[in-house]
Each structure stands twice: as structure tokens, then as C-alpha cells.
Amino acid sequence: MSAAANVTRVGVVGLGTMGAGIAQVCVQAGLETVGREVSDELCERARERIAHYLARGVEKGRLSAAERDAALARLTTTTRLDELAGCDFVVEAVVEDLEIKRDLLRELEAVVGERAVLATNTSALSVTEIARAAERPERVVGMHFFNPAPVLPLVEVVRAELSSEDAVETAYELAERLGKEPIRCNDTPGFVVNRILIPLLNDCVRVLDEAGVTPEDLDKAMTRGVNWPIGPCALIDLIGVDVHVHASEALHGALGEARMAPPERLVRMRDEGLLGRKSGRGFFSY
């Protein structure tokens, strides 16, 4: 029996956009899922979000009403971390702050069983640095889902310095059970996708000013010229300008390469609250 076959109950800590999406794919895959947030209001908001997207799945014929109801029944939300005690696998998707994630890892270790695997969904921080907070860092891995988690198939399974092979394989096989297409990689700044994508998007933004091109025309150039499915400006709006700037700063801090640093235009947009889709306006209006 594979290691992931022993995973019957999953915990998700942090039920924002990413965490709710991860919880959704878990319940849809037939796994009992415990989602933890810091308030009852945030728990209810996450449940409503998941219910909404499952209902859309029914409308589009991707699942039946019975499957939707069964999936929702597998979701438990709580404000108490100790209610994750029975989980075989826990994914944290809290704010991208190293100390917050390290503190959470220490708390999780105190409540979960010895065989439970702990995964961080960080996109920009070092999994090894997060894992160093654990008494047993060998059971800590990175499991980087992409937004929106229910839609995008890729999961980067990240091997930290002391991750055990068993923990890595459990995460990889679990991602497959969730219907994802995982890849394995070592813990390097930006992992695979962001190491390539972030400087590329930063170059695109710099071209906006240097070439005097509009966001609409830049996106047209990349979608019509090189067949990108979405233009760079629309993609940054989808990711969130603040999220992209944070990831750029983390990569630049780790690698020191000029292309990694966020362009001034993006820093200004972040400071002005022009964050993209989530604020209603970024490069485009929503």
C-alpha cells in the first residue's frame, strides 16, 4: 500500500483563497477535511466559498448534486488547532510570513500524530527555513498549489534539506489522488515556476514603460505573438499585485539578481491599493 493511501483525513490551516481551494479539492477527492481559521466568521465565509464553487460545478455538469452534497459533508471547519489531531496530513496556507509559519509548525507538531506529514503551501519562502522550526523536520515538505487550486493542475512538491523520502512521496501521491499533476523539486528560491515566471513578468512590466505600450497591447503581444493563454498584465492582476511584489522581493533577497526585484510601477500600484482582481482594479478594471 502506498504511503498516501494511509491518508484518510487532511487538515488545512488558513482558509483564504488558497486554503479554501485546497480544502475544496480534498473534499471532492473523497477525503475527510478539517479546515481551521481564526474566527467563526472566516470559517463560514470559507464554507460558503467552497459551496459556491461546488454549486457551479453542478451547473456546468462536472459533478452531480449528490456528489456536491457528499463533498460538503466531508468538510469540517474549526477555530481550534487541536481539532486537527486526527489528521494524517496537514497543509498550512497561512500568510506568507516566515515567523508566523514557523510558529504554526511548532503548534501543529504538538497536536498531530507522530506519523502525520506537515506541508507548507508557501510560494516564496524557503521550506527548509520553515522546517527548521520543527522538532522532526524530516516530516515537513513543500506542497505548492497554484491559484485557483481547484482549476490549475500543477502542484510543486518541494523537498527541503531534511525532508524524508517517505514524506515527499506521500505528498506526491496525495497530489495525484487530488487529481493534480505534481512535480518533485528541491528547495531552491522560487522552486520551478516562480523562479522562471517572476523575472519574466517583471521584464514584461518594465517593457510597458520602456516601449511605451499599453497593458492591453502588451497582453495582445504575448497572447497573439507567443500563444500565452493569458497576458502578463491580466496574469499579475489575477495573482494579485501585492502577492507578486512580495514574491519578487523574496526572490531578489535570496538571489540578488536585478530581474527578480519588483519594478517601481508594481510597487507603486501595491502602495496605492491597485491590487488587481481582488481590489477591483489593477492594470485593468473588474
N, C-alpha and C positions, 0 to 999 in steps of 0.2 A: 504494500500500500504506500502511495506517495505521501510525503510529509503534509502537503496541502489538503489531502483527503481527510486528515485528522482535524482540520479547521471546520468547526460547525457554528461557531459564534464569533462574530467580529465586532470590535469596538471602533468607533470613530470619534475622536475628540476634536471639537471645533466643527460647528455645523453652518459655516458660512457658505459661500458659493461652492468652493471646492469640496468641503466636508459633506455638504448635503448631496452633492453629485456622487461622491464616493459611496455614501450610505445608500443612495438610490441603486447604484449598480450592484451593491451587495445583496440588498433585499430582492432585487429582480433575479439574481442568480440563485436564490433559494436559501440564503444564509440568514440566520437569526442575527440581527444587528442592533447594537446598543449605541445610540448617539448621545454624546454629552455636550451640553452647553452650560454657560454660566448663569443663565436665568430661564425661568419658565417661559417667558415671552419669546426668547430666542429659540427655545426648543419648539414652541408651537409654530413659529414662523418657518422653521426648517421643515417641520412635518407638512405644513401647508404647501411649501415649495415642492417637496417631493410628490405630494398628492397631485398637485397641478400638472407636473411633467408626466406622471404616470397616466393621468387622465388624457393628456394629449396623445400619449402612446396608444390608448384605446381608440381615440378619434381617428388616428392615422392607420389603424389596423395592425399595429405592431404587437399588440397583446390584447387579450380578452379582458372583459370586465372582471371575470373571476380571478384571472391572473393578477390584475391590478389590486384587487381586494386582498388576495393572499400575500402579495408583496408588502402592502401597507401593514398587514397584521404581523409581519416579521420585524417591524421597526418599533423599538422602544426608545424613548428619549428620557434623559435624566439630567439633573444638575449635579449629581453626586458621582465623583470619580470611583468610589468603591463599588458601584454597581457594574463596573467593568471587570470585576473579579473573576467571573466565569468565562471571560473571552480567551480564545486560543490565539488570537491575532488582533493587534490594535494598531490603527493608523492615526497619527496625530496630524491635524490640518489647521493648527492654530496660527496666529500671526507670525510673520517672518522675522522673529527676534530670537537671537541665539540663546540668551539667558532665559527667556520665557520657555523655550523648547527644552532646554536643559533641566530647568526646574520641574517641568511637566514630566519629563522622563523619570526623574527620581521618584516623583509621586506615583507614577504608573507602576514602577518596579515594586513599590511597597504593597500594591493591591492585586496584581495579576499573578497567575501561577508561574512556577519555575520554567515550564516548557513554552510559555507564550512568547511569540515573536513580536517585537515592537518596531513599527515602521514610521518614518517621518516623510511627509509629503513635501518637504522643502524643495524649492526650485532654485534657490540661490546660495543657501548656506552649506557649509561643509558637514556632511553626515558624520564624518569621523569626529569633528569637534562636538557635535550634539551627543554622539555616543559615548564620549569620554566622561559624561556625567553619570553614566550607568555603572552599577556595580558589576554587571555582566554585559559588557559592550558587545560580546560575540553574538548576542541575540538581537542586535539593532541593525536595521538596514534602511536604505532609502527606497521609497516607492513613490516615484514622481508621476502622478496623473496629470493629464493636460485638460485645460478648460475649453469647453464643458465636458466634464468627466463622463457623463452618460453617452456622449456622442463620439469623442475622439478615441481611437482605438489604442494609441500608444501608451505604454507605461514603462518608464525607465526604472529598472531595479538596480539600485546602487549598492555596490559592495564597499563598505567602509573598511578602514585599516584592520579592524579586528572582527569583522563580520564572519560568522561561521558559514561553511558551505551549506549546512542544513537550513540556516535562516534565509540565505539567498535563494535557495531552491524552493523553499516554502513560499516565499513572496512571489517568485516567478510563476510557480504552478497555480497559486491563488489568483494571480492576474489572469491567467488563462481560463480559470473557472469563471471569472467575471466576464468572460467574452472579449478580453483585451488581447493585444499583440505586444507582449513585453519584450524588452531587450535587456541584456545584462551589461553593466559598465562599472568601472572603478570610480571611486570618489575623487573626481577632479573638478575644478571650478566650472560651473555651468553644465556639468555632466556632458551629454552629447548635443541635444537640440539647442539649448540656450547658449552653449559655447559657440555654436555656429550662427544662430539666429540673432542674438542680441547685437553683436557688432555689425551684422548685415543690416538690421533695421536702423541702427544708429547712422550708418552710411546713407541709407535712404533718406533719413530726416535731414542730414547735412546737405544732400543734393537739393532738397526743396529750396533752400536759400541760395546756394551757390549757382544753381541752374535757373533760378527764377521760375520754377514750375509750380503749378497749383497742386494741392493734395489730390484733387480729382484726376489731374493729368498724370501725376506720378503713379497713382494706383492703376490708371489705364495702361501706362507703360509696362508695368510689371505683370498685369493680368493678360494683356494682349500681346506683349512682346516676348515674355518668357513663360507664359501659361501658368502663373501663380493662381491658385484658386481664389485668393483674396489679396487685395492690395496691401502694401505695408502700412499706410495710414489707417485703413479700416482695421487692420490686424492689431495695431497698437491701441486703437480705440476699444477693441474687443478685450484685449488683455487687461487694459487699464493703464493709463499713462503713469500713475503712481507706482504700480507694480513693476512696470518696465524700467522706470528710473531706479527703483530700489535694486532690481536685479543687475542693472548696468553698474551701479555703484559698487555692489558686492563683487562683481567680476573684475572691475577696474582695481578695486582694493587688493584682490587676490593675485592678479596677473600684471597690473601696472601698464597694460597696453592702452595707448591713446584711443583706439577704436572702441574699447569697452566703455569708456566714460560717456555718460548721457549727454547728448547735445544740449546746449543752452536753451534752445527752443522748447525741449521737453521739460526741462527743469522749471522754466517759466510757466508752462501750461499746468504742471503739477501744482505750483505755488498759487496759481490763480483758480484752482479747482476745476480746470478743464480736463477731466479725467477720462473722457470717452463715453461709452455707452452708459456706464453706471451713474454718471452725473448728468447725462442728457446732452452733453456737448464735449467734443474733443477736437479732432481735425474736422469732424462733421457733426451735424446736429441730429439728435434722435428723439 
